[in-house]
Amino acid sequence: MLHGVRSDGSAGLEQFEPGWRAALGYADAVTTRSDAVTDEEYAALAGRWDEGQIVEITQVIGLFNYFNRFNNALRVETTR
């Protein structure tokens, strides 16, 4: 496993604490289907984070999605 990603491309989320697993699952849901985050996904997040933290988590997800889409559309190459 390299940087928490398995050879099949899936993330090894079991290595994270439950709150972070919920946040990462929520990030995946918001990124792939933001208009269809389920009540169960939100409840898992709300069980570990307060409303203010959920707003911040969602802001970070949205911001990084914006950066990624912007850079992908303009074919900006990543730097190291």
C-alpha positions in Angstrom: 0.0 0.0 0.0 1.4 3.4 -1.0 0.2 6.5 0.8 -2.9 4.7 2.0 -4.0 3.6 -1.5 -4.2 -0.1 -2.3 -3.1 -1.6 -5.6 -6.8 -1.7 -6.7 -7.1 2.0 -6.3 -9.2 1.9 -3.1 -8.2 3.7 0.0 -7.4 1.8 3.1 -9.7 3.8 5.4 -9.5 1.3 8.3 -6.2 2.8 9.2 -8.0 6.1 10.2 -9.9 6.9 13.3 -13.7 6.7 13.0 -14.2 10.4 12.7 -11.7 10.7 9.9 -13.2 7.7 8.1 -16.6 9.4 8.2 -15.1 12.6 6.9 -13.2 10.9 4.1 -16.4 8.9 3.1 -18.3 12.1 3.1 -15.7 13.8 1.0 -16.0 11.0 -1.5 -19.8 11.3 -1.6 -19.7 15.1 -2.0 -17.1 14.8 -4.8 -18.9 12.1 -6.8 -22.5 12.9 -6.1 -22.9 16.1 -4.1 -26.6 16.3 -4.7 -27.2 12.8 -3.3 -25.3 12.5 0.0 -27.4 10.1 2.0 -28.9 10.6 5.4 -26.7 7.7 6.6 -23.5 9.3 5.3 -24.4 12.6 6.9 -25.4 10.9 10.2 -22.0 9.1 10.3 -20.3 12.5 9.9 -22.6 14.2 12.5 -21.9 11.4 15.0 -18.3 12.5 15.1 -18.2 16.2 14.2 -20.3 19.2 15.2 -22.2 21.5 12.8 -19.4 24.0 12.5 -16.8 21.4 11.8 -19.1 19.8 9.1 -19.4 23.2 7.5 -15.6 23.5 7.5 -15.1 20.0 6.1 -17.6 20.7 3.4 -15.9 24.0 2.5 -12.5 22.2 2.2 -14.0 19.5 0.0 -15.6 22.1 -2.2 -12.5 24.2 -2.4 -10.3 21.3 -3.4 -12.9 20.1 -5.9 -12.9 23.6 -7.4 -9.1 23.7 -7.7 -9.0 20.2 -9.2 -11.7 21.0 -11.8 -10.1 24.3 -12.7 -6.7 22.8 -13.1 -8.0 19.8 -15.0 -10.0 22.0 -17.4 -6.9 24.1 -18.2 -4.6 21.0 -18.2 -2.4 22.5 -15.6 0.4 20.1 -14.8 1.1 19.3 -11.2 4.4 20.4 -9.6 6.3 18.7 -6.9 
